[in-house]
Amino acid sequence: MKFILKKFFDLIPTLLGISLICFFLIRLIPGDPVLNLVGERGLDPVKYLEMKKTLGLDLPILEQFWIFLKKVIQGNLGTSIVSNNSVWSEFIERFPATLELGLIALIFSTIIGIPLGIYAALKRNSFFDYFLMSASLIGYSMPIFWWGLILILIFSVKLGLTPVSGRIDLLYEVPTFSGLYLIDTLQKSVLNAEGLKPFFSAVSHLVLPAIALGTIPLAVIARMTRSSMLEVLGEDYIRTAKAKGMSKKRIVYIHALRNALIPIITTLALLFGSIITGAILTETIFAWPGIGKWIVQSISSRDYPVIQGGVLIISFIIIFTNITVDLIYYILNPKMRN
């Protein structure tokens, strides 16, 4: 119980620190939110001061931070300077796009990374093992924005196989109830009107962003699977199973993989947070209408409430994911309860 309480009490100062850093750092960026909103010409000094007062930007910065904190405690993340909509409503509107992209990227990296890691462990010190570990290191080190542009150049520009940007062709109007196009395009009304064309359009738009976003997690999962499998394959009960004459498939997939999956599942949970943060660059490159693109646009327009609120929500999601993983470990591992 103390472990659980400690984790949740640690959440408060962490979020406070993130809020503090984000609040002051964005105000160091050159630019004025009011001038970005109305343009540098055609605004007399009196109206300029009135707008700053309306937005609360005329107050001392420490007072602005205190007002922001009080609103957050009350569950109010503020109102966008540009759209005049609440930050929370804008986040909810865009989050399904980021969630869909993140889940598909995680599924892509998992279904490829785990088998590759298993095979590399079974072929330890072979050419394939060295090749895979080298490729995973390159994949992990590759900048997302560069990799995304390369994918667009090859598959969209040169080969014309995939769309360059967006979530679905503009030809289709899909009523959304979940915000996930892979689900919404399978509604009965959509299937009756357009068949599976909107679904395949949504899939084609997902391919390149998911590959770009899933490359780094794929490399991490492959390396983690390999090291975890090698550790388990060296255990005494595996040697006993071999001595009893069990088939190689049974030893690998029933006995070894089951125990090797524990750290892999933990890694998958932690990678979800890195995928959410990686989506900022990916969504910008592929014009994906999610929270990453939303925050980048807000930085360009100096929309302080959106930046502050968006970063705070993303931070909470990542920290909460990490805490959940720690709690699962705490429940499954009796040693941590001693």
N, C-alpha and C positions, 0 to 999 in steps of 0.2 A: 504493500500500500504506500509506503514511504517513497519507493522508487517511482510510482505513478505520479504521486503528488509533486515530487521534485521535478519531473519532466514537464509537467504542466506549469509549474511556477517559473521554470526556466524560459518558458514561452513568452512571458510578459516582458522581461527586460530585453530579450532578443528583438522582439517586434518594436519595442521602444527605441532601441539603438538603431535599427534599420530606418525607422521613421525619422529619427534625428538626422542621420547621415543623408538620407534622400532629400529631406526638406531643405537642408542648407546647400547641398551640392548642386541641385538644379537651379538655385538662385545665383550660383557662380557662373552659369552659362551666359555668355553675352546675349542680349536681346531683351525686349520689353514686351510682356504679354499684351498690353493695350495697343502698342504700335503694330504688333503682329496681327491683331484683331481688326483694326480699322485702316491700317496703312499709315505711312509716315506723312502723307500729304492730306490736306483737307481737314485737319483736326486742330482747332484752336486750343491754346493752353488751358482755358477754363474748362472746356469739355473733357480735355485729357485728365485734369485733376479730378473732375467729377466721376469719370469712369474708374480711375484708380481707387477712389473712395468707395464706390459701389462694390468693387471687387475685393475690398479690404486690403489692397496693396499699399495704401498710404500709411499703414500702421508700422511701428517698429517690428523688426523681423522676429524678435523673441515673443512679442505679443501675438503675431501671426501664428507662430508655432503653437502657442498655448491654446489659441482658438481652434486650431486644427486638431490638437489632441483631445480637447473637450468634445468636439463633434464626433471623433472616432469612437470615443468611449460611449457616446450616445447612439452609435450605429450609423452615423451620418458621415460618409466619405467625401462629401462636398458636391459641388455642381461644376460641370465643365464650363470653362470660360468661352470656348468656341461654340458648342452646341446648346448650352444652357440646359442640358439634361443632367440628371444625377449620375455620378460616377458609377454607382452600383448598378443602375439599370443598363448603362452602356457596357459594363463588364459582362453582365448576364447575357446580353444580346450577342456578344462576340465570343464568349468562352466556349460554347459548343463547337465552333469551328476549330479552335485550338485543341480542345479535348479529342475531337475526331482525328485530327492530324497526329496528335501525340500517341493515341492508342494504336493507330495503324503503323506508325513508325516503330513503336515498341513491339508489336506483333511481328513485323517484318524482321527486326533485329533478333528476336527470340527464336523464330522458326528456322532462321539460317545460322545464327551464332551458336546455339546449343549443339546441333549436329556436327558443325565444324569443330567445335571444341572437343567433343567426344572422340571424333575421328583422329584429331591431332594427338590426343592423349594415348589412343591405342597405337598410333604410329610414331611414338616418341622418338626424337632424334632422326627421323626420316626427312627426306626432301620436302614432303608435304607439310610436316610439322614446322620446319624452318621457314618455309614459304608462307604458311598461314600466320605465324607469329610476326614475321616481317610485314606482311600485308596489314595485319591488325594494328601494328604500331604506326604504319603510314596512315591508315584510316582514322586512328585516334588523334593523330597530329594534324590532320587536314582541316583547314579553316572551312566552316560551313558555307560562308558566302562565296568562296572560290569554287568549292565543289558543286554548289548549286548552279553557278554560272556555267560550269563545264557541262553539267547534265543538260541544261537548257540549250547550249550550243550544239551538243551532239544529237539529242533525241527530239528536240523541238525545232531547231533551226535547220540542221543538216538533214535529218531523217524525216522530220514532220510526223513523228509517231504520237507525240503527246502535246497537250495544250501548254502554253507558256505560263498562264496565270489564271487566278480565280478558282472557284469551287465547282462551277457547273456552267454549261453553255447558256448564253443569254436567251436562247430559243425556248427554254423550259421555265415554266413558273411552277415551283414546287411549294405547296403549303407546308409549313414547318410546325411540327408539334414537339419534336425532340431537339431540333437544331442540328441533328446529325443527318447529313444528306444520304448516307448509305442506308439509313433506316427510312427517312422521309420519302425517298424516291420509290419505296416499295409499298406505299399506301395504295389502297384499292382504287381510289379516285385517280391517282397518277398512272397506275398500271392500265386502267381502262382507257385513259385518254392518250397516253404516249407509249405504253408498253414498257420495256426495260431500257429504252434509250436514255432516259434521264439517269438511271442507275449507272449504266456504263459510262455516261458522261462524267458523273461524279467520281467514279473509279479512275478514269483516265486523268482527271485533274489532280487526284491524290498521289499518283504514282511517283512523280519526280520529287515533290516536297517530302514525301514519306521516306524515300531513299536518301535524300540529302540529310534529313533530320535523324534517320535511323542508323547512319553509318558509324558514328562514334559509339553509340550504345552497342551496336553489333560487334565492334572490335573489343569492347570491354567484356561483353558476355562470352565471346569466344575464348578470350584469355582466362577469364574466371572459371569457365567450364573445364578447360584443359587442366588448370592447376588443381581444381577441386577433384576432378576425376583421377588425376595422378596420385593425389593424396589418399583417396579411398582405395584405389587399386593396389596400394602398397600395404593395406591392412591385413592382419592375420586371418580374418574370416574369409577374405577373398582367396587367399592361398589355400585355405581349407576347402573352399568350394571347388577350386581347381583340382585339388587332390582327390575329391570325391567323384570327379569325372563329369561335373556339370557342363553343359554346353556353354560356349563363349557368349552367345547372345543372352542366355539367362543370367550369367554372372554379371555382364555389363549393364543390361537394361533393367533387371529385377533387383539385384543386390547392390551394385555399385552406384548406378544413377540415382536410385531412391535416396541414398544418403548424401550424394554429391549435390543434390538439388537444393538442400537447405541454404547454403551460402549463395547459390545462384538466384533463388527466389528473393532473398534479401537484396541482392544487387539489383534485381529488376525493379523492386519497389523504390530503391534509392535513385535509380536511373530515370524514373518517371519525373522527378523534380528537375533533373538536368535537361530532360526533353522539353519541359515547359519553358525553361530559360532559353534553350537553343532555338525554340520556335520564334523568338524575336527576330533573329537574322533570317531564318527560313521564310517566315511570313512576309518579310520585307522584300526579299528577292522574288518570290513567286506571287506577290500581291494577294496573299491569302488573308481574307478578312477576319483575322482573329485578334487576340489581345496583344500579341507581339507587334503587329503592324499598327494597332491602335496606339500603343505606347510610343512607338517611334514617331508617328505623326504628331502625337502630343508634345514630344520633345521639340520637334521642328516649330510648332506653333506656340511653344512656351506655355502650354496648358497645365499649369502647376497642379490643380486639384486632380486631374486625370493621372498625371505621373505619380504623385504621392499615393493616391488611392490604389492605382494599378500595381505599383511595386509592393505596397503593403499586402494586398490580397495574394499576389503570387508568392511572396515570402511566407505568408501564413500557410498556403497550400504545401509548399516545400517542407517547412518545419513540421507541420502536422503529419506529413507522410513519414518523415524521419522518426518522429515520436511513435507513430503507429508501428513501424518496424521494430523499434526498441521494445515496445510493449509485447509484441508477438514473441520476440526472443526471450523476454522475461517470463512469459507464460510457458513457453516450450522448454526452456533451459532451467532446471531446478537449481543449478549452481548459483545463478544470479539472485535467487531468493534466500540464500544463506547469509 
